[in-house]
Amino acid sequence: MTWVNYHHLYYFYVIAREGSIAKAARRLRLSQSTLSIQLRQLEELFDQKLFDRSKQNLMLTGTGRLVYEYAAEIFRIGSEMMEAVKNRKEAGPLRLHLGILDSIPKAMAHELVIAAYAIGDCFVSVVEAGSEELLNGLKAHALHLALTNSHAPMTSKSGLFSRCVADLPVTVFGSPRYAALRENFPQSLNGQPFLFPTLHSKLRHDLEHLFERNNLSPRIVGESQESELDKRLAASGHALIAMSSYGEEPLVQEGKIIEIGVLEALREQIWLTGVKMHVVNPIAAQLLETFTLTAP
């Protein structure tokens, strides 16, 4: 039997995931020449090319895609095995790894963590990242669950499954100086300073589509993916913002921002996504089945 060198396979896996040897070298803290040699040795083992080097960027060949799919599954199961052994060895609180989309309100993350603690004794690890990084974390079994504003692409190969845990209206908020904009809303937004979410946000694209469809032309003064910063800029009067009504509670209670109007055509859905694992985390499983965000 011919055995695969799993170091070589892992280096190939990272190169394919990063899209270039240079990026993979930085992530692995190895020289590019070392990675090139390891990749060439793996190709010699298979007696086939794994990348098409005629392109500006490395592109997987048909064999390369096949090997990558197997490699992804191998290292996903390996990660799960290590986590299962670690939990068994520690014999203490169950570990739960949660990913939170960086643009959703922190109050939502807080509610998810509290719900986990209410289910049982657990050690909760929380990371904040963009949607693509969270999906990769789920697929690699580095995360048990991810809280995002869109459902994951669900295919038989991905092993991912999502459930909507909140369906919220989208409201425009601003400082009290903009109270007059409540009249003739949403046409009153024309020419007013407006802060957009960044391009990776579904809400950004929904807003652009809504404004174009209704011939609305607010003055876009910036973009941000940090909800706390958005609310502070709105409170200081620098811009209007659009967000689900879940996220504004403290500043509204303090009178620092006010509701200008509800964008009736828009809704923001919040999704909890999990991944199929050989060893089921019972707290993650129960959260995925029962957790629902409650209105503040």
C-alpha positions as CSV (number, residue, x, y, z in Angstrom):
1,M,0.0,0.0,0.0
2,T,1.2,3.5,-0.8
3,W,0.9,5.9,2.1
4,V,0.1,9.6,1.9
5,N,2.4,12.0,3.7
6,Y,-0.1,13.9,5.7
7,H,2.2,16.9,6.1
8,H,2.3,17.2,2.3
9,L,-1.4,16.8,2.1
10,Y,-2.0,19.5,4.7
11,Y,0.3,21.9,2.9
12,F,-1.6,21.2,-0.4
13,Y,-4.9,21.8,1.5
14,V,-3.8,25.2,2.8
15,I,-2.3,26.2,-0.6
16,A,-5.7,25.4,-2.2
17,R,-7.7,27.2,0.5
18,E,-5.5,30.3,0.4
19,G,-5.3,30.4,-3.4
20,S,-1.5,30.9,-3.6
21,I,1.8,29.5,-2.3
22,A,2.8,32.9,-1.0
23,K,-0.4,33.3,1.1
24,A,-0.1,29.7,2.4
25,A,3.6,30.3,3.3
26,R,2.7,33.3,5.4
27,R,-0.1,31.3,7.2
28,L,2.1,28.3,7.8
29,R,5.2,30.4,8.5
30,L,7.2,28.4,6.0
31,S,9.2,29.5,3.0
32,Q,7.6,29.4,-0.4
33,S,10.4,27.1,-1.7
34,T,9.7,24.6,1.1
35,L,6.0,24.5,0.2
36,S,6.8,24.2,-3.5
37,I,9.0,21.2,-2.8
38,Q,6.4,19.5,-0.6
39,L,3.7,20.1,-3.2
40,R,5.8,18.7,-6.0
41,Q,6.5,15.6,-3.9
42,L,2.7,15.1,-3.4
43,E,2.1,15.5,-7.2
44,E,4.8,12.9,-7.8
45,L,3.1,10.5,-5.4
46,F,-0.2,10.8,-7.4
47,D,1.7,11.1,-10.7
48,Q,-0.7,13.9,-11.6
49,K,-0.7,17.7,-11.5
50,L,-2.9,19.1,-8.7
51,F,-2.8,22.8,-9.9
52,D,-2.9,24.5,-13.3
53,R,0.0,26.8,-13.2
54,S,-0.8,28.4,-16.6
55,K,-3.1,30.8,-14.9
56,Q,-2.1,34.0,-13.0
57,N,-3.5,32.3,-9.8
58,L,-3.2,28.7,-8.9
59,M,-6.3,26.8,-10.1
60,L,-7.1,23.2,-9.0
61,T,-7.1,20.6,-11.8
62,G,-9.8,18.0,-11.8
63,T,-7.6,15.7,-9.8
64,G,-6.7,18.6,-7.5
65,R,-10.4,19.2,-6.7
66,L,-10.9,15.6,-5.9
67,V,-7.9,15.5,-3.6
68,Y,-9.0,18.8,-1.9
69,E,-12.4,17.3,-1.1
70,Y,-10.8,14.3,0.5
71,A,-8.3,16.5,2.3
72,A,-11.0,18.8,3.7
73,E,-12.9,15.8,5.0
74,I,-9.8,14.2,6.5
75,F,-8.7,17.4,8.4
76,R,-12.3,18.1,9.4
77,I,-12.6,14.7,11.1
78,G,-9.1,15.1,12.6
79,S,-10.2,18.4,14.2
80,E,-13.3,16.8,15.5
81,M,-11.4,13.9,16.9
82,M,-9.0,16.2,18.8
83,E,-11.9,18.1,20.3
84,A,-13.7,14.9,21.4
85,V,-10.5,13.5,23.0
86,K,-9.9,16.8,24.7
87,N,-13.4,16.9,26.2
88,R,-13.0,13.3,27.3
89,K,-9.7,14.0,28.9
90,E,-10.7,17.1,30.7
91,A,-14.0,15.6,32.0
92,G,-15.1,19.0,33.0
93,P,-17.4,21.6,31.4
94,L,-18.3,20.8,27.8
95,R,-16.5,23.1,25.4
96,L,-18.7,25.1,23.0
97,H,-17.2,27.1,20.2
98,L,-19.4,29.9,18.9
99,G,-18.8,32.2,15.9
100,I,-20.6,35.6,15.7
101,L,-20.9,37.7,12.6
102,D,-19.0,40.9,13.2
103,S,-21.8,43.2,12.1
104,I,-24.7,41.9,14.2
105,P,-25.5,43.5,17.6
106,K,-23.5,42.3,20.6
107,A,-26.8,41.8,22.5
108,M,-27.6,38.9,20.2
109,A,-24.3,37.2,20.9
110,H,-24.9,37.8,24.6
111,E,-28.3,36.1,24.4
112,L,-26.9,33.1,22.7
113,V,-24.1,32.6,25.3
114,I,-26.6,33.0,28.2
115,A,-28.9,30.4,26.5
116,A,-25.9,28.0,26.3
117,Y,-25.1,28.4,30.0
118,A,-28.8,27.8,30.8
119,I,-28.7,24.4,29.1
120,G,-25.8,23.0,31.0
121,D,-22.3,23.3,32.4
122,C,-20.1,24.5,29.6
123,F,-17.0,26.5,28.7
124,V,-17.9,28.9,25.9
125,S,-15.4,30.2,23.4
126,V,-16.6,33.1,21.2
127,V,-14.9,34.4,18.1
128,E,-16.1,37.3,15.9
129,A,-15.5,37.3,12.1
130,G,-16.9,37.8,8.7
131,S,-19.4,35.3,7.2
132,E,-16.9,33.5,4.9
133,E,-14.5,32.9,7.8
134,L,-17.3,31.7,10.0
135,L,-18.4,29.2,7.3
136,N,-14.9,27.9,7.0
137,G,-14.7,27.6,10.7
138,L,-17.8,25.5,10.7
139,K,-16.6,23.3,7.9
140,A,-13.3,22.7,9.6
141,H,-15.1,21.9,12.9
142,A,-13.3,24.7,14.6
143,L,-16.8,26.1,15.4
144,H,-20.0,24.3,16.6
145,L,-22.4,27.1,15.8
146,A,-22.4,30.5,14.0
147,L,-24.8,33.4,14.4
148,T,-25.1,35.3,11.1
149,N,-27.6,37.4,9.1
150,S,-27.9,34.9,6.3
151,H,-28.4,31.1,6.0
152,A,-25.5,28.9,5.0
153,P,-25.4,27.2,1.6
154,M,-26.8,23.9,2.4
155,T,-25.7,21.0,0.2
156,S,-25.2,17.3,0.9
157,K,-21.4,17.8,0.9
158,S,-21.3,20.8,3.2
159,G,-22.9,19.2,6.2
160,L,-24.2,22.6,7.2
161,F,-27.8,23.4,8.3
162,S,-29.3,26.7,9.4
163,R,-32.4,27.8,11.3
164,C,-33.9,31.3,11.3
165,V,-33.9,32.5,15.0
166,A,-35.2,36.1,14.4
167,D,-37.1,38.0,11.7
168,L,-36.8,41.7,12.4
169,P,-38.0,44.9,10.9
170,V,-35.4,47.3,9.6
171,T,-35.6,50.9,11.0
172,V,-33.8,54.1,10.2
173,F,-32.4,55.8,13.3
174,G,-30.8,59.1,13.9
175,S,-30.1,61.7,16.6
176,P,-33.1,63.9,17.8
177,R,-31.9,66.7,15.5
178,Y,-33.4,64.6,12.6
179,A,-36.9,64.3,14.2
180,A,-38.4,66.3,11.3
181,L,-37.5,63.6,8.9
182,R,-40.4,61.5,10.3
183,E,-42.7,63.6,8.1
184,N,-42.8,62.3,4.5
185,F,-40.7,59.3,5.3
186,P,-38.9,57.7,3.4
187,Q,-38.7,60.5,0.8
188,S,-37.4,62.7,3.6
189,L,-34.1,60.7,3.4
190,N,-33.1,62.4,0.1
191,G,-29.9,64.4,0.6
192,Q,-29.5,63.4,4.2
193,P,-26.2,61.9,5.5
194,F,-26.4,58.1,5.7
195,L,-24.0,55.4,6.9
196,F,-24.1,52.2,5.0
197,P,-23.1,48.7,6.2
198,T,-20.1,47.3,4.4
199,L,-20.4,45.3,1.2
200,H,-20.2,41.9,2.9
201,S,-23.5,42.7,4.6
202,K,-26.8,41.5,3.1
203,L,-28.4,44.6,4.6
204,R,-26.2,46.8,2.5
205,H,-27.4,45.2,-0.8
206,D,-31.0,45.3,0.4
207,L,-30.7,49.0,1.2
208,E,-29.1,49.8,-2.2
209,H,-31.9,47.9,-4.0
210,L,-34.6,49.6,-1.9
211,F,-33.2,53.1,-2.5
212,E,-32.8,52.5,-6.2
213,R,-36.3,51.0,-6.6
214,N,-37.9,54.0,-4.8
215,N,-35.8,56.7,-6.3
216,L,-34.3,57.6,-2.9
217,S,-31.0,59.5,-2.8
218,P,-29.6,59.8,0.7
219,R,-26.0,61.2,0.9
220,I,-23.8,58.3,1.6
221,V,-21.0,59.5,4.0
222,G,-19.3,56.2,4.8
223,E,-19.6,52.5,5.5
224,S,-19.0,50.4,8.6
225,Q,-19.4,46.8,9.8
226,E,-19.2,47.7,13.5
227,S,-22.7,48.2,14.9
228,E,-21.5,49.9,18.1
229,L,-19.6,52.5,16.0
230,D,-22.7,53.0,13.7
231,K,-24.9,53.8,16.7
232,R,-22.3,56.2,18.2
233,L,-22.1,58.1,14.9
234,A,-25.9,58.2,14.7
235,A,-26.1,59.5,18.3
236,S,-23.5,62.3,17.5
237,G,-25.6,63.4,14.6
238,H,-23.1,62.6,11.9
239,A,-25.3,60.2,10.0
240,L,-28.5,58.2,9.8
241,I,-28.3,54.5,10.1
242,A,-30.5,51.5,9.2
243,M,-30.6,48.5,11.5
244,S,-33.0,45.9,13.0
245,S,-34.9,47.3,15.9
246,Y,-33.3,44.7,18.1
247,G,-30.0,46.5,18.3
248,E,-30.8,50.1,19.3
249,E,-32.4,49.6,22.8
250,P,-30.0,51.3,25.2
251,L,-29.4,54.4,23.1
252,V,-33.2,54.8,22.4
253,Q,-33.9,54.5,26.1
254,E,-31.4,57.2,26.8
255,G,-32.9,59.4,24.1
256,K,-29.6,59.7,22.2
257,I,-31.1,58.2,19.0
258,I,-34.7,58.1,17.9
259,E,-36.6,56.1,15.3
260,I,-37.1,58.0,12.1
261,G,-39.1,55.4,10.3
262,V,-39.5,51.8,9.5
263,L,-38.5,50.6,6.0
264,E,-41.5,48.4,5.5
265,A,-40.2,46.5,2.5
266,L,-37.1,45.2,4.4
267,R,-36.6,42.5,7.0
268,E,-33.4,41.3,8.6
269,Q,-33.2,37.7,9.4
270,I,-30.8,36.2,11.9
271,W,-29.7,32.6,11.4
272,L,-28.0,30.0,13.6
273,T,-25.9,27.5,11.6
274,G,-24.5,24.3,12.8
275,V,-22.5,21.5,11.1
276,K,-22.9,17.7,11.1
277,M,-20.3,16.1,13.4
278,H,-19.5,12.5,14.2
279,V,-19.5,13.3,17.9
280,V,-22.5,15.5,18.7
281,N,-22.1,18.4,21.1
282,P,-25.4,18.2,23.1
283,I,-25.4,21.9,24.0
284,A,-24.9,23.0,20.4
285,A,-27.6,20.5,19.3
286,Q,-30.1,21.8,21.7
287,L,-29.4,25.5,20.8
288,L,-29.8,24.7,17.2
289,E,-33.1,23.1,17.9
290,T,-34.6,25.5,20.4
291,F,-32.8,28.9,20.5
292,T,-34.7,31.9,19.4
293,L,-33.8,35.6,19.9
294,T,-36.3,37.5,22.0
295,A,-37.2,41.1,21.4
296,P,-35.5,43.3,24.0
